[in-house]
Amino acid sequence: MKKASAEDKQVLRECLPLVIERMQPMSERFFDNLFVLEPQLRDYFEAHLGRGGMRFVGTLTTIVALIEDEESLDRSATALARTHETYGVRPEHFPPLGHALLVTLGEILGSEFTRRRCEAWRRAYDMLAERMIAATGHHD
């Protein structure tokens, strides 16, 4: 399993307050961006949207908080994987989710979403997706 580098951890911790203070607009934009990128994913999430965006951004904050504790991160990834499995999410859905995350962060953070921050978030998302896919037993 991939682990976050010390530099990525620092970048994510520094960026997290910016994400938290913009949680509401980010939550609203995430699924809009996802469904533009991958309209067919609407069927997987539509019944669960309600506060889904807020849960999504809340999950991001949890992941950053847990990034220092691999065991807790693995437990959270397993729980998330099980939930996403009930939505019908499959391994091939993770790349568009990650893309929508980066697009949304870029829109919401604007010039504060530097290349360094983008790369740190991409790697953190990839690390989480890898753990979630492994937790469901799906391997490509």
C-alpha positions as CSV (number, residue, x, y, z in Angstrom):
1,M,0.0,0.0,0.0
2,K,1.1,3.5,-0.8
3,K,1.9,5.9,2.1
4,A,1.8,9.6,2.1
5,S,5.2,11.3,2.1
6,A,6.1,13.7,4.9
7,E,5.9,16.6,2.4
8,D,2.4,15.6,1.2
9,K,1.2,15.3,4.8
10,Q,2.4,18.8,5.5
11,V,0.9,20.2,2.3
12,L,-2.5,18.6,3.1
13,R,-2.4,19.8,6.7
14,E,-1.7,23.4,5.5
15,C,-4.4,23.2,2.9
16,L,-7.1,21.7,5.1
17,P,-8.3,24.9,6.7
18,L,-8.9,26.4,3.3
19,V,-11.0,23.4,2.4
20,I,-12.9,23.5,5.7
21,E,-13.7,27.2,5.4
22,R,-15.1,26.6,1.9
23,M,-16.8,23.3,2.7
24,Q,-20.3,24.4,1.7
25,P,-19.6,25.6,-1.9
26,M,-17.2,22.7,-2.3
27,S,-19.8,20.2,-1.3
28,E,-22.3,21.7,-3.7
29,R,-19.8,21.7,-6.6
30,F,-18.3,18.2,-6.2
31,F,-21.2,16.1,-7.5
32,D,-22.0,18.7,-10.2
33,N,-18.5,18.3,-11.5
34,L,-18.6,14.5,-11.2
35,F,-21.8,14.3,-13.2
36,V,-20.4,16.5,-15.9
37,L,-17.4,14.3,-16.2
38,E,-19.2,11.0,-15.8
39,P,-23.0,11.4,-16.2
40,Q,-23.7,7.7,-15.8
41,L,-22.4,7.9,-12.2
42,R,-25.5,9.9,-11.3
43,D,-27.5,6.6,-11.0
44,Y,-25.0,5.4,-8.3
45,F,-25.3,8.4,-6.2
46,E,-28.6,10.1,-6.9
47,A,-30.5,8.3,-4.0
48,H,-27.7,9.2,-1.6
49,L,-27.0,12.8,-2.6
50,G,-28.9,14.7,0.0
51,R,-26.0,15.7,2.2
52,G,-23.6,13.6,0.2
53,G,-21.4,16.5,-0.8
54,M,-21.1,17.5,2.8
55,R,-20.2,13.9,3.8
56,F,-17.7,13.9,1.0
57,V,-15.9,17.0,2.2
58,G,-16.2,15.8,5.8
59,T,-14.5,12.6,4.7
60,L,-11.7,14.6,3.2
61,T,-11.0,16.3,6.5
62,T,-11.1,12.9,8.3
63,I,-8.6,11.4,5.8
64,V,-6.2,14.3,6.3
65,A,-6.6,13.9,10.1
66,L,-5.9,10.2,9.8
67,I,-3.0,10.3,7.4
68,E,-0.5,10.0,10.2
69,D,-2.2,6.9,11.6
70,E,-2.1,4.1,9.0
71,E,-4.3,1.7,11.1
72,S,-7.0,4.3,11.5
73,L,-6.8,5.3,7.9
74,D,-7.2,1.6,6.9
75,R,-10.2,1.2,9.1
76,S,-11.8,4.4,7.7
77,A,-11.0,3.3,4.1
78,T,-12.6,-0.1,4.8
79,A,-15.8,1.5,6.2
80,L,-16.0,3.9,3.2
81,A,-15.5,1.0,0.8
82,R,-18.4,-0.9,2.3
83,T,-20.6,2.1,2.1
84,H,-19.7,2.8,-1.5
85,E,-20.2,-0.8,-2.4
86,T,-23.8,-0.5,-1.3
87,Y,-24.1,2.4,-3.8
88,G,-22.8,0.1,-6.5
89,V,-19.5,1.9,-6.8
90,R,-16.9,-0.2,-8.6
91,P,-13.1,0.2,-8.9
92,E,-13.5,1.8,-12.4
93,H,-15.5,4.6,-10.8
94,F,-12.6,5.8,-8.6
95,P,-10.6,7.7,-11.2
96,P,-13.5,10.0,-12.2
97,L,-14.3,10.6,-8.5
98,G,-10.6,11.7,-8.0
99,H,-10.7,13.9,-11.1
100,A,-13.9,15.6,-9.9
101,L,-12.2,16.2,-6.5
102,L,-9.3,17.9,-8.2
103,V,-11.5,20.0,-10.5
104,T,-13.6,21.0,-7.5
105,L,-10.6,21.9,-5.3
106,G,-9.3,24.0,-8.2
107,E,-12.5,25.8,-8.7
108,I,-13.1,26.5,-5.0
109,L,-9.5,27.3,-4.0
110,G,-8.6,29.2,-7.1
111,S,-5.0,30.4,-7.1
112,E,-4.5,28.9,-3.6
113,F,-4.7,25.5,-5.3
114,T,-1.1,25.3,-6.4
115,R,0.5,22.6,-8.4
116,R,2.1,21.3,-5.2
117,R,-1.3,21.1,-3.5
118,C,-2.9,19.5,-6.5
119,E,-0.3,16.8,-6.6
120,A,-0.5,16.2,-2.8
121,W,-4.3,15.8,-3.0
122,R,-4.1,13.6,-6.1
123,R,-1.6,11.3,-4.3
124,A,-3.8,11.3,-1.1
125,Y,-6.9,10.4,-3.1
126,D,-5.1,7.7,-5.0
127,M,-3.8,6.2,-1.7
128,L,-7.4,6.2,-0.3
129,A,-8.9,4.7,-3.5
130,E,-6.3,2.0,-3.4
131,R,-7.2,1.1,0.1
132,M,-10.9,1.2,-0.6
133,I,-10.6,-1.1,-3.6
134,A,-8.4,-3.5,-1.6
135,A,-11.0,-3.5,1.2
136,T,-13.8,-4.7,-1.2
137,G,-11.7,-7.4,-2.6
138,H,-11.9,-6.0,-6.1
139,H,-8.6,-6.0,-7.9
140,D,-8.1,-5.0,-11.5
